[in-house]
Amino acid sequence: MKNYGLFIVLITIILMGFSGNNDREVAYQHIQNLKEGVLLVRLNKQDAVLTKMKFHGLDKEHRKKEDELRVKNKEAYEALSRIYDFSEIHFFYSNSSKMIREGNYSGVFLGPKLIVDTAIKMTENVPVYILDVGDIYFPEMSGHQEGVIVLNNQFEPLTDPYPYFVRRRTGLAILERTDSDIAKILNNKLKSFYNQSLEYVP
């Protein structure tokens, strides 16, 4: 019985090793796909919240919320467009999510003034990934935090060991990263993981 128990433990360890290798291979494939593809950044418009405010006559709160979102989106756009250079990058508003999910990329991308610019086109027939910005649900924490998270083209989060998120708060809860900090950390993590993928031998 002791030998049988040891056999089960060894088999479990071996299977876990295979699973870990498979997860890493999938993650490496994703990072190589992104390098050859495009990152589409989703900026939140919170239309449902704003519509509800307007419906209830909360005009002052409505204007304040709109201004806050405009500033947040502008800061995210400027930081990522200036710093991120791992792959092609474009920006869209959250109310275009359905079109993006369905693979319709016409007339949705934003220019520097955060207005749709139909002249902006992305490279065709390349892998597409989404970067969600703002109040994000982090599965490994089972809760929401400010930050960014990388999703596949169906808006599903990638998983470890892919470096798929950056939180706004640092390890010290009282300190917050700027949008530029987040963009730099994300860019560097992706580059580092990509270099690892090139050295990987199955």
C-alpha positions as CSV (number, residue, x, y, z in Angstrom):
1,M,0.0,0.0,0.0
2,K,2.9,2.3,0.8
3,N,4.4,1.7,-2.6
4,Y,1.0,2.3,-4.3
5,G,0.7,5.6,-2.4
6,L,4.1,6.7,-3.5
7,F,3.3,5.7,-7.1
8,I,0.2,7.9,-7.0
9,V,2.2,10.8,-5.7
10,L,4.8,10.4,-8.4
11,I,2.2,10.3,-11.2
12,T,0.6,13.4,-9.8
13,I,3.8,15.3,-9.8
14,I,4.6,14.2,-13.4
15,L,1.1,15.2,-14.6
16,M,1.5,18.6,-12.8
17,G,4.8,19.1,-14.6
18,F,3.2,18.4,-18.0
19,S,0.4,20.8,-17.2
20,G,2.8,23.5,-16.1
21,N,4.8,23.0,-19.3
22,N,1.7,23.2,-21.4
23,D,0.6,26.4,-19.7
24,R,4.0,28.0,-20.4
25,E,3.9,26.9,-24.0
26,V,0.4,28.5,-24.4
27,A,1.6,31.7,-22.8
28,Y,4.7,31.8,-25.0
29,Q,2.5,31.4,-28.0
30,H,0.3,34.3,-26.9
31,I,3.2,36.6,-26.4
32,Q,4.7,35.8,-29.8
33,N,1.2,36.3,-31.3
34,L,0.9,39.7,-29.7
35,K,4.4,40.7,-30.9
36,E,3.2,40.1,-34.5
37,G,-0.3,41.4,-33.8
38,V,-2.1,44.3,-32.3
39,L,-3.1,45.5,-28.9
40,L,-6.5,47.3,-28.8
41,V,-6.9,49.4,-25.6
42,R,-10.5,49.7,-24.3
43,L,-11.2,53.0,-22.7
44,N,-14.3,53.1,-20.5
45,K,-17.2,55.4,-21.2
46,Q,-19.5,54.0,-18.4
47,D,-22.6,54.7,-20.6
48,A,-24.9,52.8,-18.3
49,V,-23.8,54.8,-15.2
50,L,-24.1,58.2,-17.1
51,T,-27.5,57.3,-18.5
52,K,-28.8,56.4,-15.1
53,M,-27.5,59.7,-13.7
54,K,-29.2,61.7,-16.5
55,F,-32.4,59.7,-16.1
56,H,-32.6,60.7,-12.4
57,G,-31.8,64.3,-13.1
58,L,-28.4,64.2,-11.5
59,D,-27.0,66.8,-14.0
60,K,-24.2,68.1,-11.8
61,E,-23.0,64.6,-10.9
62,H,-23.3,63.6,-14.6
63,R,-21.1,66.4,-15.7
64,K,-18.5,65.6,-13.0
65,K,-18.5,62.0,-13.9
66,E,-18.0,62.8,-17.6
67,D,-15.1,65.1,-16.8
68,E,-13.5,62.5,-14.6
69,L,-13.7,59.8,-17.3
70,R,-12.4,62.2,-19.9
71,V,-9.3,63.0,-17.9
72,K,-8.7,59.3,-17.0
73,N,-9.0,58.2,-20.6
74,K,-6.8,61.0,-21.9
75,E,-4.1,60.2,-19.4
76,A,-4.2,56.5,-20.3
77,Y,-4.2,57.2,-24.0
78,E,-1.2,59.6,-23.7
79,A,0.8,57.3,-21.5
80,L,0.3,54.1,-23.5
81,S,0.6,55.8,-27.0
82,R,3.9,57.4,-25.8
83,I,5.5,54.5,-24.0
84,Y,4.1,51.2,-25.3
85,D,6.1,49.9,-28.3
86,F,6.0,46.1,-27.9
87,S,3.4,45.8,-30.7
88,E,1.0,47.8,-32.9
89,I,-1.5,49.6,-30.6
90,H,-4.9,51.3,-31.1
91,F,-7.6,52.6,-28.8
92,F,-11.4,52.3,-28.8
93,Y,-14.3,53.1,-26.5
94,S,-16.1,50.4,-24.4
95,N,-19.3,51.0,-26.3
96,S,-17.6,49.5,-29.4
97,S,-16.8,46.2,-27.5
98,K,-19.4,44.2,-29.4
99,M,-18.0,45.2,-32.8
100,I,-14.4,44.4,-31.7
101,R,-15.5,41.0,-30.3
102,E,-17.1,40.2,-33.6
103,G,-14.0,41.3,-35.6
104,N,-15.4,44.5,-37.0
105,Y,-12.6,47.0,-36.7
106,S,-14.0,49.7,-39.0
107,G,-14.7,53.2,-37.7
108,V,-14.0,52.5,-34.1
109,F,-10.4,53.6,-33.4
110,L,-9.7,56.9,-31.6
111,G,-7.3,59.7,-32.5
112,P,-5.3,61.9,-30.0
113,K,-8.4,63.9,-29.2
114,L,-10.3,60.7,-28.2
115,I,-12.6,61.1,-31.1
116,V,-13.3,58.3,-33.6
117,D,-11.0,58.8,-36.6
118,T,-12.1,56.6,-39.5
119,A,-8.7,57.1,-41.2
120,I,-7.0,54.9,-38.5
121,K,-6.7,51.4,-39.7
122,M,-5.1,48.4,-38.1
123,T,-3.0,45.7,-39.8
124,E,-5.3,43.1,-41.2
125,N,-5.2,39.3,-40.5
126,V,-3.0,39.5,-37.4
127,P,-3.7,38.3,-33.9
128,V,-5.7,40.7,-31.8
129,Y,-5.5,41.2,-28.0
130,I,-7.4,43.6,-25.8
131,L,-6.0,45.8,-23.0
132,D,-8.8,46.7,-20.5
133,V,-8.1,49.9,-18.6
134,G,-9.7,51.2,-15.3
135,D,-11.6,49.3,-12.7
136,I,-10.6,45.7,-13.5
137,Y,-11.8,42.4,-12.1
138,F,-8.7,40.4,-11.2
139,P,-9.6,36.6,-11.1
140,E,-6.7,35.6,-8.9
141,M,-7.8,38.2,-6.2
142,S,-11.6,37.6,-6.7
143,G,-12.1,41.4,-6.6
144,H,-11.8,44.7,-8.5
145,Q,-8.9,47.0,-8.5
146,E,-7.6,49.9,-10.7
147,G,-5.1,48.8,-13.3
148,V,-4.8,47.1,-16.7
149,I,-5.4,43.5,-17.9
150,V,-4.6,41.7,-21.1
151,L,-7.5,39.8,-22.7
152,N,-7.9,37.7,-25.8
153,N,-10.0,38.8,-28.7
154,Q,-13.1,37.5,-27.0
155,F,-12.4,39.6,-23.9
156,E,-11.3,36.7,-21.8
157,P,-8.3,37.2,-19.4
158,L,-5.0,35.5,-20.2
159,T,-3.5,33.5,-17.4
160,D,-0.2,32.8,-15.7
161,P,2.6,32.6,-16.5
162,Y,1.7,35.3,-19.1
163,P,2.3,38.7,-17.5
164,Y,-1.3,39.7,-18.2
165,F,-1.9,42.5,-15.6
166,V,-0.5,45.5,-13.8
167,R,-2.3,46.9,-10.7
168,R,-2.3,50.6,-10.0
169,R,-1.5,50.1,-6.4
170,T,2.0,48.9,-5.5
171,G,2.8,46.3,-2.9
172,L,2.4,49.1,-0.4
173,A,-1.3,49.9,-0.5
174,I,-0.9,53.6,0.1
175,L,1.2,54.1,-3.0
176,E,-0.3,54.3,-6.5
177,R,1.4,54.1,-9.9
178,T,0.8,56.7,-12.5
179,D,-0.4,55.8,-16.0
180,S,3.1,56.2,-17.2
181,D,4.4,53.8,-14.6
182,I,1.8,51.3,-15.6
183,A,2.6,51.6,-19.3
184,K,6.3,51.2,-18.6
185,I,5.8,48.1,-16.4
186,L,3.5,46.5,-18.9
187,N,5.8,47.2,-21.8
188,N,8.9,45.9,-19.9
189,K,7.1,42.7,-18.7
190,L,5.9,41.9,-22.2
191,K,9.4,42.4,-23.7
192,S,11.0,40.3,-21.0
193,F,8.5,37.5,-21.4
194,Y,8.9,37.6,-25.1
195,N,12.7,37.2,-24.8
196,Q,12.1,34.2,-22.5
197,S,9.8,32.6,-25.2
198,L,12.5,32.8,-27.8
199,E,14.9,30.8,-25.5
200,Y,12.4,28.2,-24.6
201,V,13.1,24.6,-25.6
202,P,10.2,22.2,-25.1
